[in-house]
Every structure is written in C-alpha cells, then in structure tokens.
C-alpha cells in the first residue's frame, strides 16, 4: 500500500468499487473501501514500475482487489495474464487482456474465417466436442411448473443464470439481474407466434428460486427445472440468454442463439442480439427467422477449441500458447 497517488488512482478505485462483489452500503461506507483500493493501487503500481520484468497474473481479475492489482500492473506497463475456467471441459481461459466479455478476442467473423483458411484444423472437427457437454450438477432442489401445462409445438429456451453473477452485474446491459430478465421474457413471450411457447430453466447451482415470478404468469411460459439443460437446448428452436455459457454451448447443437447482454460470442453471423426488452419482444415475433452462418460459426468454434482455450493436459504445445500471449504483437 502507498499513499502517494497517480493520475489514474481515483478512477481505478472507483471502477473497482463499482465492480466489487459486495460493494459496501450505505454510501457513507463507500469512501473507506475506495481509499483501501486506492492505496493498494498506488503500492502495486509502484512495485511493478520498479520490477518491469515481472508478469501480473490473476484468476478472473474483474472484481475488487484483483481488479486493482491487474489495473495497477497494466498501468505500470507490466505484462498481464488473466485466467478463468473455460466453458469447455478440460480447458481454461488464459488471456492477456481479460476474461469473458473483457477478453481480447476479435469481435468480427472475418478474423475467424481468415484464420480458418490458414489453419490445418478440420472444418467440422468442432462437432465432436458436443459429446463433452453436460449440465451443471444441481446443487439445490427447485420448484417446477411443468405439471401445470404441457403445450405442444415449437419452443424457445431461456436458461437463467446465478443471481449476482459477475456476467450479469458487469456485462448484463439492460438485464443486470435475473428478475429483470424474467420480466422481459414474460412480456416477450406474448409476442410469440400462435402455437409457440417459451421454456425457462433456473440455473442448477442457484441458491435462490424465482419460481414465484414464473409459474402461472403466462400460458406461453413454462418453468422446467426437471429436464436436462441440453435436452431442452436440443429440442428447442432457439436459445435466448443474457450471456450464459449455455448460449455458446447451444452452438454445438446447431441452434440459433440470441444474446441480450454483452458477450464475446455475440458476433454477427455467429449469434444474434437483442439488447433491450423492446428488441427482445421484436425478436420473439419471428423466432423462425433466427439464423446464423454455419461457416462463420464453425470457424469461430474451431478457433476457440484449437487455439484460444488452453488445455490442462500440460503439454508443451499448450504452454507455447501462453507464451505467445505474452508477446502481444503476435496475439491474437
């Protein structure tokens, strides 16, 4: 910790406080926490300025003190590596810029299509990964609404996320809480064509259930907490999510996906977007028109599996991926 400040100290402390998992409330208690972050920022940045050859590494690095640590190192000119679980089994995220929406991946399909033309990877090899996809092990029993009605016909599927998830808090856009998304979904479901309905499933590990906000609210909306997540994906005509990893995993089932929040895979040609309740309702009026480019999506998924996510098998080839990311001119 260090008292002497930098021009960026106040703004970095403010950003870290806003992103903290449990910001102190009431606001009268905010100042001490921001000062705590500021003093740490000053000390960490000073240390990295005195040790320019060191590399700053953090798990996730999006919240609170870890964010301050990585911001201070980056502002000092140090190299950084952010690690996080990958949505794919046996792999982790390793990114010099950030994780999730904050990662350094290009947001245009052209990058992945160009990479594919230069790669030795097989175009359809990514399809084999589908057998590795499985839902999270349920941690809490939740109410279910499937006994009330079992409508036939096509349906859309919306997997909910864990309340308070940083994906929602930081990158949810207009849908930063689970109740916000539920209300938008219920309203949008009324715009579905005749014969269509929406199935919603709560996150298997969520300690909180929102069944009271869902069951009986609309004949077009069914809460299904019993079915396997990916059986619901497979049977659906499309998946809609804020930014759950289920949206990315649904691509392995050749399903159109609509992202309502910020996420790195919401790339034109790979997935569609609906960034507010009005756009979501508009998308629900024509669910049969949801689409994607199989070529662009295939190139994107191949890049994630073959190049971006690092396997945990410990081979030298995987270590080389990490080394290349430290030489920023050569990555991605």
N, C-alpha and C positions, 0 to 999 in steps of 0.2 A: 504494500500500500504506500501511496505517496501523496502529499498534499499539493505539490506544485502541478498546475493543470496545463493542458494543451488546448488549442482552439476547438478541438472536437470533443473534449471531455463531457461537457454538459449535454450535448446532443446524443452521444453514445450512452450516457447514463439514462437519459430519458427513454431512448429506444429499448434499452434492456429492461427498464421498469415496465414499459408497456407490454413487453413480450413475456414477462415473468409468469411462471405457472400460477403463482398465488400472490398477485400484487397486494400490497398492504392497504387495507381500508380501515377507517375513513381516510380521506385525503391528507389529514393532518399528520398521518404516519408515513406519508409518501416521501417526504423530504429526507428523513434519516436513511431510508433504503436507497434513494437516489445518490445520496452522498457516499454511502457504502460502495455503490457501483463506481462512482466517480474516482474515489481513492484507489480502488483496485485497478481501474483503467489506467490511471496515471502510473502506478507502480509496475504493472505488467508491460505497458508500452515502453517505459524507461528501460526495463530489463532486456526486452528484445532489441531495442536500439543499441544496447551495449553488447549484445550477442547476436549479430546479424546472420550468423551461420546456422542458427537453431531453427527448427521447424515446429510450429504450433499444431497440436493435434487435439481434437475434441470429439467426443461422442455427441452427435446431434448438433450442439452448438447454437441452437436457435433461441434458447431461453436464459434469462437471468445472468448468473455469474459466468457460465460457459460462453455465453454470447459476448460478454465484456472481454473475456480472455481472448477470444478469436478476433474481435474487432480491434483490440489494442495491438495484437501481434500483426495483423494485416496493415493497420495504420503505421506501424513501425517499419513496414517493408519486409516483414518476415514471410516465408512461405507457410502455407496452411494446408491442412488436410482435415476434412470433416468425414466422420464415419457414422453409419447408421445401418440398421437392419434393412435389407432389400426386400421388396415384395416377393422375391423368388427364393425358394428353398435352397439352402446351401451357398448363398451369395450375400455379400454385404455391399453397401454403398461406400465408395471412397472418392471424394470429390474435393478439389482444391478451392471451390467457391462456396459450397453449401450443400444442404440436403433438401430433399423434397422439392417444393416449388422454388427454393432458393438455390438449386443446383446450377451447374454451368453448362447443361446440355442445350444445344441449339433448339429453337422453337419453330423451325421450318422443316417441312418434309423433304425439301430439296437436299439438305445436308445428308440425310439418311439414305436417300436414293442414290446420291453421288457416292457415298461410302460403299453402298452395296455393289456398285459397278466395279469398284476396286478391290472388293473383298473376295476371299476364297470360300466364304461361307455359302452353304447351300440355301437356296431361296426359301424352301419350305421346312428347313430343319427346326425352326422355332415351334412348329406344331407338335413336336414330340414332347415338349415341356408340359403340355396340358395334363398329362397323367400325374404330374407332381403337385397339381393344385388341389388344395383341400381347405375346408373352412377351419377357422379357429376352434379350438376345443371350448365348448360352452362352459363358462365359469359360474353362471347364475341362471337359475330357472326363471322363465319369464312367462307372463300370460300370453294367450294365443287367441286369435279371433277367427280361425278358420272354421270353427263349428257353427258360426252364425250364418255363413253363406259360402257356397262353393260355385261361383259363377263360371260358366264355360266361356270359351272364346279366347282370343289373344290377350296377353297382358304385358305390361311393363314391370320391371322390377327395380325397387329402390332399396339398397342396403344402407342402413343407418350407421353412423359412426359413434365412437365412445364420447359421451359428453365431456367437454373440456379438452378434447384432443387438440394438440397444437396445430394440426392440419386445419381444423375448424377455426380456432382462435386467431391464427395468424394469416391463413390463406382462404378462409371461407367466403370472403367477399360479402355479399348480401345475406349469406347464410352461415353466420358465425356460431350459432347454437343449434342443437338438434331440434328443439321446438320450432325455431324459425323455419327450418327445412320442412318439418312435418306440416306446418300450416300452409306453406307454399304448395306442397304436394297434394294436399287435400283439395285445395282450390283448383289446381291444375287438372286433377283427375276428372273434374266436372266437364272439362273441355274435350275429354277423350271421345272418339267416335262411338257410335252405338255398337254395343257388343264387346267393347274393350274394358279392361279394368287394370288397377294398379295393385301389385303386391309389395308389401313393405316388410322388412325383417330387421329387428333390432340387433345391434352388434352382440355376438355371443359372449363377449367378456365385459359388457357394460354392467356396472353395479346398479344402474338405475333403469327402470322400465317406464316407457311413455305410453303404455297400452291405453290408459285412460284418455289420452289425446287422440287415439286412433280408432278403437273399437266402437262401432255404431255411429261414427261420424258421417260416413258416406257409403252408399251401396256400391260405389265404384272402387272403394279402397278396402283391401283385406290385409290384416296383420297376420303374417305367417312366421311364427318363431320356431315352428317344429321342423319344417323342411330343411334339408341341407342347402346351404347357401348356393352352391354351384349347381345343384339340381334346379334351383329357382332361376339361376342365370341361364342354364341350358334350355329351359323350357320357355324362356321369355322371348319377346320380340325385340327387346332392347333394354339397356340398363341406364338408370339415371342416378347420379350421385353428386355430392358436393365435391369431394376429391378423394374418396376412399380408394384403397388399393384394389378393391373388388372391381372398380371400373377398368383398371389396367388388366387385371386377370380375366375379365369378361372378353377381352380381345382375343384370347386364346380359344374362345368358343364361337368366334366369328360373329359377335353381336355388335350392333351399333351402340355407341355409348355417348351419353350427354353429360358433360361436366358442368356443374353450377357454380363451383368455386374456382380458385386458381390452382392449377396443377400442371406439371411439366409435360404431361402426355396429352393435354388438350390442344393438339396441333391440327390445323386444317388438313383434312384427308385421313387423319388417324382417329379423331373423335370430334364431336360437335360440342357446342357450348350454349348455355342458357344462363346468363349472369344475373338475372333478377326474376322475381315472381311473374312479371308480365311475359318475359321471354320464355319462361318455363311453360306457362299456360299456352302460349302460341305453339311451342314445340309439341305439346300434347294434342293439339288439334289434328296433327298429321303424323302420327307415330310411324305409319307405314312408309313415310318418306325419309326417315332417319337413315343415314348412309355413311359409308367410309370408302376409302380407296384401299383395296386389298393389297396392291403393290406397295403403296406408301406405308401402310400399317405393317406389312411383312418386313420391310426394310428397317423400320423403327424397332420392332420387337427383336429382330436379329441382332441389331446393334446393341440393345440392352443386354441380351444374353451372352453375346460373343465378346463384346468389347467393354461396355460400361460397368456392369456389376462384376465385382471381384469374387471369384470362387474362394471358398475357405479350405480348399484342398492343400494349400501350402506349396504349390509348385512354383518353380522359378518363373514360369510364364505369367502367373498371376502377380508375382512380385514385380515383374517388369511393367505391368500395367500401372502399378502405384508409382514406380519410379518416373514413368513418362509424365504423370500428372504433376510431378514436382517441377518439371521443365515446362513451364506454362506456354511457351511459344509453340510447343508441339502437342498441345491438348486443348480441346478435343480433336 
